[in-house]
Structure formats: structure tokens, C-alpha cells
Amino acid sequence: MIKTVLVGLVCGAVALTLGVLIGHFGITNNSSSAPSWINDIGKDVDENIVEKFLSEVDRLNIEENLRELTKVPHLATSEGDEQTVQFMLKRWQDPESGLDKAWREEYEVYLSFPDAKNPNKVTVVSSSDTVLYTLREKEKNYTKDQEDPDIVQPYAAYSPAGQPKGKLVYANQGKPSDYELLNRTVDLRGTIAITRYGGAGRGAKAINAAPYGVIGVLVYTDPLDINDGLMSDINETYPHSWYLPPSGVERGAFGSQYGDMLTPYLAAKEETYRIPFKNVTGVPPIPIQPIGFEDAYRLICELGGEGAPTEWKGAFNCTYNFGGPGFKPESAFNNSDVKMAIFNQDVIKNSSNVMGVIRGSVEPDRYVIYGNHRDSWVHGAIDPSSGTSVMLELSRVLGKMVKEGKWRPRRSIIFGSWGAEEFGLIGSAEYTEQYFTMLSERTIAYINVDIAVFANATLRASAMPSLQNILFTATRQVSAPGLDSTSVYDNWVQFSNRTSPTHGVIPRVGYLSGAGSDYAPFVHYLGIASMDLSYTYDRSKTNARIYPAYHTAYDTFHYASNFIDPGFFSHQAVARTAGNVLIRLADSLVLPLNCSDYAESLEDYLNKAVDLYQEKLSSRNISMEPLKNAATNFRRAAKRLDEEILSSDLKNETPLKVRRINDQLMLLDRAFLNPLAFPDKYAYRHVIWASSSANVGTFPGLADAFAKADSSGQTGDWEKVHHHMSMLSQAIDGAAGMLENVI
């Protein structure tokens, strides 16, 4: 009996052991035959990769990038521009640190240049046409850079050719209100107006002037607006400091639209239909030319007529007069005219984007795009080569990790080196027009780093509200330049902050409401969550509206390395911040986009609109309740999605659930698009972040419509307010619906 029991126990033990072994090997064999992608599905951000990236970004590499990029002027489509195209391709095709693929995209675009054989001239001439004074045609040389024969003469791109001659008047910033006030005192018919930069767009200074009979416009940078009043190149301005020398001239494109002007809503390919030149809008109808403040000083201080208002006065130590029109009776220029001889030429030329990609391992059909334009007006050390230098170092570190097999992003990363941005964001706009559907359906976010470093005090960032959180995460991990114990985040919040109802005191993130750089077509045309990053100056210490050498022949490597960012520590901080954001957007299992932060921004806009407009709208029987209800619905939907994300173990959920949530987050901004919202604004479709002339911190279309109706009192204008209110309310409601699981 005992023997039988013992035999049974032994047999049972053997059977159990065999079962365990069979089960073990069975599981092992089954797992080994499972698809390889099973282990990748739950892939999330690897903080070790982030740390490795941060440690390998080298400021000295950025410095060498900038030195190489600024050797020659690289105006769009010039020989220098082609050199930078080849440089970008060489770096992105490098076998050890390049990208998976790099190529060039070609467009045939409408550009404007001065005639090299017949330079533009501005003179003061007597009644017999004797030249009494000639304004500078080129900037003064301080370094060998200004001696380069390929430096383009200062000019206003898209100004028409012409040779107007007339009495001079001073029109402040060339705003509509400036010309209206000036016209009350001076007969503007047949005059030449001199204006200063600021207040109105470049081209608008001429567009606003033409209805009053003005036949030509000069524009200059007043030392009050750029130099904190300093004017002497003996010891105050460059090469002694960062301030603009007296002969410095800000070049620029003087059109008001972005993208190729002849192919609106179409990519500018060789055989693309082009509208007639006469149908181009948003360009100066009369000749306009930028000049230096040394010449502006001579002209303005000789003007006669009544004294201009205090707010029109700049830094010149003389009276700013309206003009008689013309000069003072006691002036050497009395009874003289200003004559403009503008010989600009319009051409269609080939311009290139340089594109590169790192393919994603799990979701290659989802894109994070990182872009910066390549072309500059002259050497362009700060604008845009500071951004290009950062992009090249960032892509080198990521490319090297990919080539070494140490990392591959979950999603694809696309790099864009845009061409012809200075002529109106042409390269990026044509790219979005060519790949409209693909980008609309697949793009997670766009990161823009154009001017990476304005100065070295603190970060400046503008973004869709959903990207605020990822910016804060990234900046907390990067040391502020020269402040190893302080993060970029902590330094940033000291310089610029706001109080959030949810988060308390946080850094202030601006909104991308205009078209200042290549984020514009991604935001306004495609509705893609975007951000723009740079390091900037302490605005409590200077009134400069931008870094002083902007768009001049003095924006050189010497200027950048001596006065903007000695040591390139701020360039490095921007590269680390932007790359950190890029990795997180490309690698996070769940996209790090926050809908509740978006709700807070919408509520802030709503509260401002209620304060400003509700009383008058009620008197017109226009209710704001639909807008209030839409904001409430959006907040509710955002909270529900946030809770679902936080309560779900998404690493162990079906991949389709993760994909569904990510698509809701990715497509949120697309829900705010309405192609009919701004019929007078080319390629503006995002009802929340459009540009606005009302300059009020609320919904831009509503603000502009209300301002017009309030001014005119016309029933038709109030109907347009109601119409836009309805579009806005339904867009926000539609966005709330995007955040729900099912209708």
C-alpha cells in the first residue's frame, strides 16, 4: 500500500514537472514566433535618450555651422543660396550623422530684385533738376563682410519701378491714421512721404499713402525705435556695440501676403497656372525705398511746415515737422524736390527647399516637422543662420544616434530648410500647398526656429496652447545659459510670466496670430499645432523692436559672435530645448498635447470678448450665449479626454485606442478651420489665431468685425459681426466634438 502511494507521488511529481516544462517552452516558443512589432507598440519616450541628446549638443559645432553658413551673402536664388543648398544636402546625406533621406524640392517663384546695372537712387534736386544731395546707395564698410560684391543694394522687394519727384512730407509710421492727420494740414497730392519702420507693415506704408495722392515713399529705422536713441558710429553703434550704424538699412519684402503671389493656393511648379501680374494684390502701388537714418536725419531736420505731434517724434535732435510740403525757407534745400529713381525688376526664378527625414519605427505615417528658412538678405548670421546652425546640430545628434542603431523615433521626423522666406514665406507656403492633403492628415506638430537667438537673456516662445505643457517640460530640463543652477524654465518665468487659473504663475507663451515666420502656413492654412522658439533680450533694458542689425549688411558672424551670443551658449540652449520637444513629440506613446490648456485660452478670449462687446451686442439683439455655451462644451470635452488618458493603462490597451486618442489630439486644431472665415485674408482659415488689426486680446475675427461695425454703425456690418460670431461658436463646438469618442 505504502509502495503504491510512493509510486503515485513520484509519477505525479514527474507529470507536474513535465507540464511546467512543456508550458514554459510552449510559451517561449509562442513568444518567439510573435511579430517583432508587438514589443514596439507600447514604446514611449526614453528619458535616457533625451539625456543623451542634451549632453551631445555642442555649442562649438553650432559656432562652426554659423561660420560656414555666413561666408558669403545668400539672397534667395543667388549663387550663395545654392552654396547653402549644397551644404545642407552634404550634411543631411552624411553616412555617419546624416538622415535617412535628404533631397531638394524645386519651385518656380515670383521674386523682385534691384537692377544691378542700374541701381536705385534717391536725390534732392533743385527746380532745374540739379542734384543737391544724394542718399547712400550702399552701407558703410566696417569689416570685410560689407565689401563683398554680392551684397544686394538696400531695396524694397515688390516695389514697382518708377521715378517720382515731389515735395517731401513726414508721415510718421505710415499708418492710415497718420496719413489722415497729415492730410488735414498738408495737401499730399504729388508728394513724397518719409516714414519710419513700425506701426504698419512695410508695404502698407505705401498702400496707405496712395489714396491721398502720395506718389512715392521712403522708409527708415529711427534710432529711438532700434538704438535706444544712440546714433554715432564713432563710439556708440556697430562695430562698438550691437546698435545699428547710421548707414544701416533694413531690407525686406513689401508685400502683405505670404506664399508665391502668382500661384495662390497652388504649388508654384513650372507648368502651374499663374494669375496675371496686374491681378497681384497686397503690394505697393507706388515706388518705395528704404534708407539709413543718417540720410533720414538730414531730410527730416530740413523739413518745414507745422510741428508734428509728440508721439511722432524720434531720436533726432531737431523738430519733426510735417513738411510745408517740402523744406524750410532757410534750408539749403528750399524749393527743392525729392526724386526717387527705382529700377526694381520682377522675375520668376527657381527656388529650393532642402528636405530631410528620419523614418519612424512604429508610426511612420505620423510626422513631426521641424523647419527654418535658409535664405537671407545679406550674410544673415542671426536671421536666419542662427536657426539653421541650431537645426544642423540638432539633426546631427539625432542622425548619429539613428546611424549607430541607438535610437529611432516612433514617428517620422521631417526637416525643412525653406527657400525664399524673406520674400514672403514662399518655400514653406509652397510646400504646404503641394502636400496639402498628406500634411493635413498626418502631421502632429510643426516646430519653427527661425532666428534662434535675438540676444542671450531669456527664452521667448509662441505656440498653440496645447503645446504649452511640453514646452514647460523641456525647458525644465535645460540649463539657462551662464546659469548652471537655473533652468531655462526658471529663468524664463522671471522675465515673462502670467497667472494661470489652473497652474498658478507660469512663463508667458505667446500666440501665433500673425505671419512673422514659416509657422504661418502650418497654423493658418493647415491648422497644425505649431510653436516658434528663440532666445531674446531683456526688454526692460532696451526699446529695440528687434535686434538692431536686422536685414542689414551688418548681420554677420562677427556681429553674432561678439554682440549677440558670445560663446554660443544661448544657441546651445535653444538647440537643447527644441530637440527635447522634438523627441517628445516624436516618441511619446500618447501625444503630449493638452486640451485643458487650450480650454483656458479660449475662456480667456471669451471673458475679454464679453467685457468688451456683450453690452453693445445685446442692444443689437446679437446674443453671446452660443459662444459661451461652446466654450463650456469645449472645457467639458477636454476634461473628459484628460481623465480618460490619465485613467487608462495605455501601454497595455489595444493600439487602436491609443491611435484614436492621438488622432483626436492631432486633429484638434483642424476643427477650428473655416475657409470662409476671412475672405479678405489669403490662406487664413484658423478662426482662433488669425491676424487682427483691432489689437485686442480676444478672438481676432470677432474683434475686427466689431471694430468696423462700431465705427460705421451700418446694419450690414453688424450682420457680419453676428455671422462671424456664429462661425466662431460652431468652430469651437466642432472642436469639442473632436474630443468626444462618438457623436
C-alpha positions in Angstrom: 0.0 0.0 0.0 2.8 2.4 1.0 4.8 1.4 -2.0 1.8 2.1 -4.3 1.3 5.6 -2.7 5.0 6.4 -3.1 5.0 5.4 -6.8 1.9 7.5 -7.4 3.5 10.6 -5.8 6.7 10.2 -7.9 4.7 9.8 -11.1 2.6 12.9 -10.2 5.7 14.9 -9.5 7.2 13.8 -12.8 4.0 14.7 -14.6 3.8 18.1 -12.9 7.4 18.9 -13.8 6.8 17.8 -17.4 3.8 20.0 -17.5 5.7 23.0 -16.3 8.5 22.5 -18.7 6.1 22.0 -21.6 4.2 25.1 -20.6 7.4 27.1 -20.3 8.8 26.1 -23.6 5.4 26.4 -25.2 5.1 30.0 -24.1 8.7 30.7 -25.1 8.2 29.3 -28.5 4.9 31.1 -28.9 6.5 34.5 -27.9 9.5 33.9 -30.2 7.1 33.4 -33.1 5.1 36.6 -32.3 5.6 39.6 -34.6 8.5 41.9 -33.8 6.3 44.9 -33.6 4.5 43.7 -30.5 7.3 45.0 -28.3 7.4 48.3 -30.1 3.7 49.1 -29.8 4.0 50.3 -26.2 7.1 52.3 -26.9 7.2 55.6 -25.1 9.8 58.4 -24.6 13.1 57.1 -23.2 14.4 59.6 -20.8 17.9 58.2 -21.3 17.7 59.2 -25.0 16.6 62.7 -24.0 19.6 63.0 -21.6 22.0 61.6 -24.3 20.7 64.2 -26.8 21.1 67.1 -24.3 24.6 66.1 -23.5 25.7 65.8 -27.1 24.5 69.1 -28.4 27.8 71.0 -28.9 27.9 74.8 -28.9 31.2 74.8 -30.8 29.6 72.8 -33.6 26.9 75.4 -33.8 29.5 78.1 -33.9 31.3 76.4 -36.8 28.0 75.9 -38.6 27.3 79.6 -38.4 30.8 80.5 -39.6 30.3 78.3 -42.7 26.8 79.5 -43.4 27.8 83.2 -43.3 30.9 83.1 -45.5 29.0 84.7 -48.4 25.7 86.5 -48.8 22.9 84.1 -49.7 20.0 86.0 -51.0 17.3 83.7 -52.3 18.1 82.0 -55.6 21.6 83.6 -55.7 24.9 81.6 -56.1 25.4 82.0 -52.4 22.0 80.4 -51.8 22.9 77.5 -54.0 26.1 77.0 -51.9 23.9 76.7 -48.7 21.6 74.2 -50.5 24.7 72.0 -51.3 26.0 72.4 -47.7 22.6 71.3 -46.2 22.5 68.3 -48.6 26.0 67.3 -47.7 25.3 67.4 -44.0 22.0 65.6 -44.2 23.4 62.9 -46.5 26.5 62.2 -44.4 26.9 58.5 -43.9 27.8 58.8 -40.2 25.4 61.5 -38.9 23.0 62.2 -41.7 19.3 61.5 -42.1 17.6 58.5 -43.7 16.9 60.6 -46.8 17.6 64.2 -48.0 16.5 65.9 -51.2 15.6 69.2 -52.7 12.2 70.4 -53.7 12.1 73.0 -56.6 9.6 75.8 -57.1 9.4 78.5 -59.8 8.5 81.6 -57.8 7.8 85.3 -58.3 10.6 87.5 -56.9 11.7 91.1 -57.0 15.3 92.4 -57.3 17.0 95.7 -58.0 18.7 96.1 -61.3 22.5 95.6 -60.6 23.3 97.6 -63.8 21.0 100.5 -62.9 21.0 101.0 -59.1 18.1 102.6 -57.3 18.8 106.3 -56.4 17.2 108.9 -54.2 18.3 112.5 -54.5 17.3 116.0 -53.6 17.1 118.1 -56.7 16.6 121.8 -57.4 13.9 123.2 -59.6 16.3 122.9 -62.6 16.9 119.2 -61.7 20.4 119.9 -60.3 21.4 117.3 -57.7 21.9 118.9 -54.3 22.2 115.8 -52.2 22.5 112.1 -52.9 21.4 109.5 -50.4 23.7 106.5 -49.9 23.3 103.6 -52.2 25.3 101.1 -50.1 26.0 100.8 -46.4 29.3 101.9 -44.9 32.1 99.3 -44.6 33.3 98.4 -41.1 34.5 94.9 -41.8 35.5 92.9 -44.9 32.0 91.4 -44.9 30.5 94.7 -46.2 33.0 94.7 -49.1 31.5 91.6 -50.6 30.4 92.4 -54.2 27.4 90.1 -53.9 25.7 92.3 -51.2 22.4 93.4 -52.6 21.8 97.1 -52.6 19.2 98.1 -50.0 15.8 98.0 -51.7 12.1 97.3 -51.2 11.2 93.9 -52.7 8.0 94.2 -54.8 8.1 98.0 -55.0 7.2 99.0 -58.5 9.7 100.8 -60.7 9.3 104.5 -61.2 10.8 107.9 -61.0 8.5 110.1 -58.9 9.6 113.6 -57.9 7.8 115.8 -55.4 7.9 117.8 -52.2 8.8 115.8 -49.1 6.4 115.3 -46.1 6.9 113.3 -42.9 4.2 110.7 -42.2 5.4 109.1 -39.0 4.8 105.3 -39.3 2.6 105.4 -42.4 -0.5 104.1 -40.7 -3.9 105.1 -42.1 -4.4 107.4 -39.1 -1.0 109.1 -39.8 -1.9 110.0 -43.4 -5.4 111.1 -42.3 -3.9 113.5 -39.8 -1.2 114.7 -42.1 -3.7 115.3 -44.9 -5.6 117.8 -42.7 -2.6 120.1 -42.7 -0.8 119.4 -45.9 -2.1 118.8 -49.5 -0.5 115.4 -50.1 -1.1 115.2 -53.8 2.1 114.8 -55.7 4.3 114.5 -52.6 7.0 112.0 -51.4 6.4 110.7 -47.9 9.2 109.7 -45.5 8.1 107.2 -42.8 9.8 105.2 -40.1 9.5 101.5 -39.6 7.0 100.2 -37.1 3.2 100.7 -36.6 2.3 99.4 -40.1 3.6 96.7 -42.3 6.3 97.6 -44.8 4.1 97.6 -47.9 1.2 99.1 -46.0 3.1 102.4 -45.7 2.8 102.8 -49.5 -0.6 101.2 -49.8 -2.0 103.6 -47.1 -0.4 106.6 -48.8 -1.6 106.2 -52.4 -5.3 107.1 -51.8 -4.1 110.6 -50.7 -2.2 111.2 -53.9 1.3 110.5 -52.5 3.5 109.3 -55.4 6.5 107.8 -53.5 7.5 106.7 -50.0 10.9 106.5 -48.2 11.2 104.4 -45.0 13.9 104.4 -42.4 14.6 103.0 -39.0 14.6 105.7 -36.3 17.3 105.4 -33.7 14.6 105.8 -31.0 13.0 102.5 -32.1 16.1 100.4 -32.6 19.1 102.0 -30.9 17.7 103.4 -27.7 18.5 106.8 -29.3 22.2 106.2 -30.0 23.4 107.4 -33.4 27.2 107.8 -33.6 29.4 105.2 -35.2 32.5 106.8 -33.5 31.8 105.0 -30.2 28.1 104.1 -29.9 27.0 101.8 -32.7 28.4 98.8 -34.5 31.3 97.9 -34.6 31.5 99.2 -31.0 28.2 97.7 -29.9 25.1 95.8 -31.2 23.4 99.0 -32.3 22.7 99.8 -35.9 25.2 102.2 -37.6 23.8 105.4 -39.2 24.1 104.0 -42.8 22.4 100.7 -41.9 19.3 99.9 -44.0 16.6 97.3 -43.2 15.7 95.5 -46.4 12.5 93.5 -46.7 9.7 92.2 -48.8 7.0 94.8 -49.1 4.1 92.5 -49.9 1.3 91.8 -47.4 0.5 88.1 -48.4 2.6 85.0 -47.9 3.4 82.4 -50.5 4.1 82.8 -54.2 1.9 85.7 -55.3 1.2 84.4 -58.8 0.0 80.9 -57.7 -2.3 81.4 -54.8 -3.4 78.1 -53.3 -1.3 76.2 -55.8 2.3 75.0 -55.6 4.5 77.1 -57.9 5.7 74.4 -60.2 6.9 75.0 -63.8 3.6 74.4 -65.5 1.3 75.7 -62.8 -1.3 78.3 -63.8 -0.2 81.8 -62.8 -2.5 84.8 -62.4 -1.7 87.9 -64.5 0.8 90.3 -62.8 -1.9 93.0 -62.9 -4.1 90.9 -60.5 -1.5 90.7 -57.8 -2.7 92.4 -54.6 -1.1 93.5 -51.4 2.0 95.1 -53.0 2.9 98.8 -53.0 1.1 100.7 -55.8 3.7 103.4 -55.7 7.6 103.3 -55.5 9.0 102.8 -52.0 12.7 102.7 -50.9 14.3 102.0 -47.5 17.2 104.4 -46.4 19.5 104.8 -43.5 18.8 107.1 -40.6 21.9 109.3 -41.4 20.1 110.3 -44.6 16.7 110.4 -42.9 18.2 112.8 -40.3 19.3 115.2 -43.0 15.9 115.2 -44.7 13.6 115.3 -41.7 15.6 118.0 -39.9 15.3 120.3 -43.0 11.5 119.9 -43.3 9.3 122.9 -42.9 5.6 123.2 -42.1 3.9 122.7 -38.7 5.5 120.6 -36.0 4.4 117.0 -35.8 2.7 115.6 -32.7 4.9 114.5 -29.8 4.2 110.8 -30.4 5.6 111.2 -34.0 9.0 112.3 -32.7 12.0 110.1 -32.8 15.6 110.4 -31.6 16.8 113.2 -34.0 17.8 116.4 -32.1 15.6 118.6 -34.3 12.0 119.3 -34.7 10.0 116.7 -36.6 7.8 118.8 -38.9 5.0 117.7 -41.2 6.7 119.4 -44.2 5.5 122.6 -45.9 5.2 120.4 -48.0 8.9 120.5 -48.6 11.8 122.1 -46.8 12.2 125.2 -44.6 12.7 128.5 -46.4 16.1 128.9 -44.7 17.2 125.4 -45.7 19.7 124.8 -48.5 17.0 122.5 -49.9 14.4 125.3 -50.1 12.1 124.9 -53.1 13.7 121.5 -53.9 12.1 118.2 -54.6 13.0 114.6 -53.6 13.4 112.4 -56.6 13.2 108.6 -56.5 14.7 106.5 -59.3 13.6 103.0 -58.7 14.5 100.3 -61.2 13.4 97.1 -59.5 12.7 94.1 -61.7 10.1 91.3 -61.2 11.3 87.8 -62.2 10.3 84.2 -61.9 13.2 82.1 -60.6 13.9 78.6 -59.3 14.0 78.4 -55.5 14.8 75.3 -53.5 13.6 73.8 -50.2 16.0 71.2 -48.8 14.1 68.4 -47.1 15.3 65.5 -44.9 13.6 62.7 -43.0 14.2 60.3 -40.2 11.6 57.5 -40.7 9.5 56.4 -37.7 9.7 52.8 -36.5 6.1 52.4 -35.3 4.0 55.2 -36.9 6.0 56.3 -39.9 2.8 57.9 -41.3 2.7 60.4 -38.5 5.0 63.4 -38.9 6.7 65.9 -36.6 8.1 68.7 -38.8 11.0 70.9 -37.8 11.7 73.9 -40.0 13.8 77.0 -40.6 14.4 79.1 -43.6 17.8 79.3 -45.3 17.8 82.4 -47.4 18.9 85.8 -46.1 19.0 89.4 -47.3 22.8 89.6 -46.9 25.0 87.3 -44.7 22.1 86.7 -42.4 24.1 85.5 -39.3 21.1 85.9 -36.9 18.3 85.9 -39.4 18.1 83.0 -40.3 21.5 81.3 -40.0 21.4 81.2 -36.2 18.3 78.9 -36.7 20.0 76.9 -39.5 23.1 76.4 -37.3 20.9 75.1 -34.5 18.9 72.8 -36.8 22.1 71.3 -38.3 23.5 70.5 -34.8 20.2 69.1 -33.7 19.8 66.9 -36.8 23.5 65.8 -36.5 23.0 64.4 -32.9 19.7 62.7 -33.8 21.1 61.4 -37.1 24.2 60.0 -35.4 22.0 58.1 -32.9 20.0 56.6 -35.8 23.0 55.6 -37.8 24.6 53.9 -34.8 21.4 52.0 -34.1 20.9 53.5 -30.7 17.6 55.1 -31.4 14.8 55.5 -34.0 11.8 57.7 -33.3 8.3 56.2 -33.0 7.0 58.7 -35.6 8.8 60.2 -38.6 10.7 63.5 -38.3 10.7 65.8 -41.3 13.3 68.6 -41.5 12.6 71.6 -43.8 15.2 74.2 -44.9 12.8 76.6 -46.6 13.8 78.8 -49.5 12.8 82.4 -50.3 11.2 83.0 -46.9 12.4 86.6 -46.9 10.1 87.3 -49.9 7.0 86.2 -48.1 7.4 82.7 -46.5 7.4 81.2 -50.0 9.2 77.9 -49.5 7.1 76.8 -46.6 3.9 78.0 -48.2 4.5 76.2 -51.4 5.3 73.0 -49.5 2.0 73.1 -47.7 0.2 73.8 -50.9 1.9 70.9 -52.7 1.3 68.4 -49.9 -1.9 69.8 -48.5 -3.8 66.6 -48.1 -0.9 64.5 -46.8 0.2 67.1 -44.3 -3.4 67.8 -43.1 -4.0 64.1 -42.5 -0.7 63.1 -41.0 1.2 66.0 -39.2 1.3 66.0 -35.4 3.1 69.4 -35.0 5.4 71.9 -36.5 8.4 73.4 -34.7 9.9 76.6 -36.1 13.3 78.0 -35.1 14.0 80.9 -37.4 16.0 83.5 -35.5 17.3 81.1 -32.8 19.0 83.9 -30.8 18.0 87.6 -30.8 20.2 88.0 -27.7 21.1 86.0 -24.6 18.8 86.9 -21.7 15.8 84.6 -21.8 13.6 82.3 -23.8 10.8 83.6 -26.0 8.2 81.1 -27.2 4.9 81.3 -29.0 2.7 78.3 -29.6 -0.8 76.8 -29.7 -2.0 76.4 -26.1 -2.0 72.6 -26.4 1.8 72.7 -26.7 2.4 74.8 -23.6 2.9 71.8 -21.3 5.6 70.1 -23.5 7.5 73.4 -23.6 7.5 73.6 -19.9 8.7 70.0 -19.5 11.5 70.6 -22.0 12.7 73.9 -20.5 12.8 72.5 -17.0 15.5 70.0 -18.2 17.8 72.6 -19.9 20.2 74.8 -18.0 19.9 78.5 -18.8 23.0 80.0 -20.5 25.6 81.0 -17.9 23.3 79.8 -15.1 24.0 76.1 -14.5 21.9 76.0 -11.3 18.9 77.7 -13.1 16.8 76.0 -15.7 15.6 77.8 -18.9 12.1 77.5 -17.4 13.0 79.3 -14.1 14.9 82.0 -16.0 12.0 82.4 -18.4 9.4 82.8 -15.7 11.4 85.6 -14.1 11.4 87.6 -17.4 7.9 87.0 -18.7 5.0 85.4 -16.8 1.3 85.2 -16.3 -1.0 83.8 -13.7 -3.0 80.8 -14.8 -6.2 79.8 -13.0 -5.0 76.2 -13.2 -1.2 76.3 -12.9 -0.5 79.5 -11.0 2.4 81.6 -12.1 3.9 80.2 -15.3 6.0 81.6 -18.2 4.1 83.5 -20.8 3.7 81.7 -24.1 2.7 84.0 -26.9 0.1 83.2 -29.6 0.9 82.6 -33.3 -1.6 85.1 -34.6 0.4 86.7 -37.5 2.7 85.6 -40.3 6.1 86.5 -39.0 7.8 83.3 -40.0 7.3 79.9 -41.6 4.9 78.7 -39.0 2.2 80.7 -40.7 1.1 78.3 -43.4 1.1 75.4 -40.9 -1.0 77.3 -38.4 -3.4 79.4 -40.6 -3.7 77.2 -43.7 -3.4 73.7 -42.3 -4.4 74.1 -38.7 -1.4 72.2 -37.4 -0.3 72.7 -33.8 2.9 74.8 -34.0 5.5 76.7 -32.0 8.2 79.2 -32.6 11.3 79.4 -30.3 14.1 81.8 -29.7 16.4 83.3 -27.1 15.9 87.1 -26.8 16.9 90.2 -24.9 15.8 91.8 -21.6 13.1 94.1 -22.8 13.4 96.2 -19.6 16.9 97.3 -20.8 16.2 98.3 -24.4 13.4 99.6 -26.6 14.8 97.9 -29.7 11.8 96.5 -31.6 14.2 93.7 -32.9 17.9 93.1 -32.9 19.4 96.3 -34.5 21.4 94.7 -37.4 18.2 93.0 -38.7 18.1 92.7 -42.5 21.3 94.8 -42.9 24.8 94.2 -44.2 26.0 94.2 -40.5 24.2 90.9 -39.6 27.4 88.9 -39.8 29.3 86.2 -38.0 31.4 88.9 -36.3 28.2 90.7 -35.1 26.7 87.4 -33.9 29.7 86.1 -32.1 30.7 89.4 -30.5 27.5 91.1 -29.6 24.5 88.7 -29.8 25.8 85.4 -28.2 29.5 85.3 -27.3 30.4 81.6 -26.7 27.1 80.4 -28.4 25.6 79.3 -25.1 22.2 80.6 -26.0 22.3 78.9 -29.3 23.0 75.7 -27.4 20.1 76.2 -25.0 17.7 76.7 -27.9 19.0 73.6 -29.6 18.6 71.5 -26.5 15.1 72.9 -25.8 13.8 72.5 -29.4 15.4 69.0 -29.7 13.9 67.9 -26.4 10.4 69.0 -27.6 11.0 67.3 -30.9 12.0 63.9 -29.3 8.9 64.0 -27.0 6.5 64.7 -29.9 8.1 62.0 -32.0 8.4 59.3 -29.3 5.6 59.7 -26.7 3.1 56.9 -26.7 0.3 59.4 -26.1 0.9 62.8 -27.8 1.9 65.4 -25.1 -0.8 67.8 -26.2 -3.0 69.3 -23.5 -6.6 70.2 -24.4 -7.4 71.7 -21.0 -4.7 74.4 -21.6 -6.5 75.1 -24.9 -9.8 75.5 -23.0 -8.1 78.0 -20.7 -7.0 80.2 -23.6 -10.4 80.0 -25.2 -12.0 81.1 -21.9 -9.6 83.9 -21.6 -10.5 85.2 -25.0 -14.2 84.7 -24.2 -14.0 86.7 -21.0 -12.3 89.6 -22.8 -15.0 89.5 -25.6 -17.8 89.5 -23.0 -16.3 92.5 -21.2 -15.8 94.4 -24.4 -18.7 93.5 -26.6 -21.7 92.0 -24.8 -23.5 95.2 -23.9 -23.4 96.6 -27.4 -24.2 93.3 -29.0 -27.2 92.8 -26.8 -28.5 96.2 -27.9 -28.3 94.9 -31.4 -30.1 91.6 -30.5 -26.9 89.6 -31.0 -26.5 87.0 -28.3 -23.2 85.8 -27.0 -24.8 82.8 -25.3 -23.8 80.4 -28.2 -20.2 81.4 -27.8 -20.3 80.9 -24.0 -22.0 77.5 -24.4 -19.4 76.4 -27.0 -16.6 77.3 -24.6 -18.3 75.4 -21.8 -18.7 72.4 -24.1 -15.1 72.5 -25.1 -14.0 72.6 -21.4 -16.2 69.6 -20.6 -14.9 67.6 -23.5 -11.3 68.5 -22.8 -11.7 67.4 -19.1 -13.3 64.1 -20.2 -10.4 63.3 -22.6 -7.8 64.3 -20.0 -9.5 61.9 -17.5 -9.6 59.1 -20.0 -5.9 59.5 -20.7 -4.9 59.6 -17.0 -7.1 56.7 -16.0 -6.1 54.3 -18.8 -3.1 52.0 -18.9 -2.5 52.8 -22.5 0.7 50.7 -22.7 -1.5 47.6 -22.3 -4.5 48.9 -24.2 -5.3 48.0 -27.8 -3.2 50.0 -30.1 -6.4 51.3 -31.8 -7.4 53.1 -28.6 -4.1 54.9 -28.4 -4.3 55.7 -32.1 -7.8 57.1 -31.6 -6.8 59.3 -28.8 -3.7 60.6 -30.6 -5.8 61.4 -33.7 -8.2 63.4 -31.5 -5.3 65.4 -30.1 -3.6 65.7 -33.5 -6.7 66.9 -35.4 -7.9 69.3 -32.7 -6.7 72.5 -34.4 -8.1 71.3 -37.8 -11.5 71.6 -36.2 -11.0 75.4 -35.9 -10.5 75.8 -39.7 -13.1 77.6 -41.8 -12.1 78.6 -45.3 -14.8 81.3 -45.4 -13.9 82.9 -42.1 -11.6 85.6 -43.5 -12.5 86.1 -47.2 -10.1 89.1 -47.5 -7.1 87.4 -46.0 -5.2 84.9 -48.2 -4.7 81.5 -46.6 -6.1 82.4 -43.2 -8.5 79.7 -42.1 -7.9 79.2 -38.4 -10.7 81.2 -36.6 -8.8 81.4 -33.3 -5.3 82.5 -34.3 -5.7 84.8 -37.3 -4.0 88.2 -37.5 -6.0 91.2 -36.3 -5.9 94.9 -36.9 -8.0 95.7 -33.8 -5.1 94.9 -31.5 -7.4 93.5 -28.8 -6.7 90.3 -26.8 -9.6 88.3 -28.0 -10.9 86.3 -31.0 -9.4 88.2 -33.9 -12.2 87.9 -36.5 -14.8 89.0 -33.9 -12.6 91.9 -32.8 -12.1 93.2 -36.3 -15.7 92.8 -37.3 -16.9 94.5 -34.1 -14.4 97.4 -34.6 -15.7 98.0 -38.1 -19.4 97.8 -37.2 -18.9 100.1 -34.1 -17.2 102.6 -36.3 -19.6 102.6 -39.3 -22.8 101.8 -37.5 -24.0 100.1 -40.7 -26.6 97.3 -40.3 -24.7 95.2 -42.8 -21.5 95.5 -40.7 -23.4 94.4 -37.5 -24.8 91.4 -39.5 -21.2 90.5 -40.3 -20.4 90.5 -36.5 -23.3 88.1 -36.0 -22.2 86.0 -38.9 -18.6 85.7 -37.5 -19.9 85.0 -34.0 -21.9 82.1 -35.4 -18.9 80.7 -37.3 -16.7 81.1 -34.2 -19.2 79.4 -31.9 -19.7 76.5 -34.2 -16.0 76.0 -34.8 -15.4 75.7 -31.0 -18.4 73.4 -30.7 -16.9 71.3 -33.6 -13.6 71.2 -31.8 -15.3 70.0 -28.6 -16.9 67.2 -30.7 -13.5 66.2 -31.9 -12.6 65.4 -28.3 -15.6 63.1 -27.8 -15.4 59.3 -28.5 -18.5 59.2 -30.7 -21.1 61.7 -31.8 
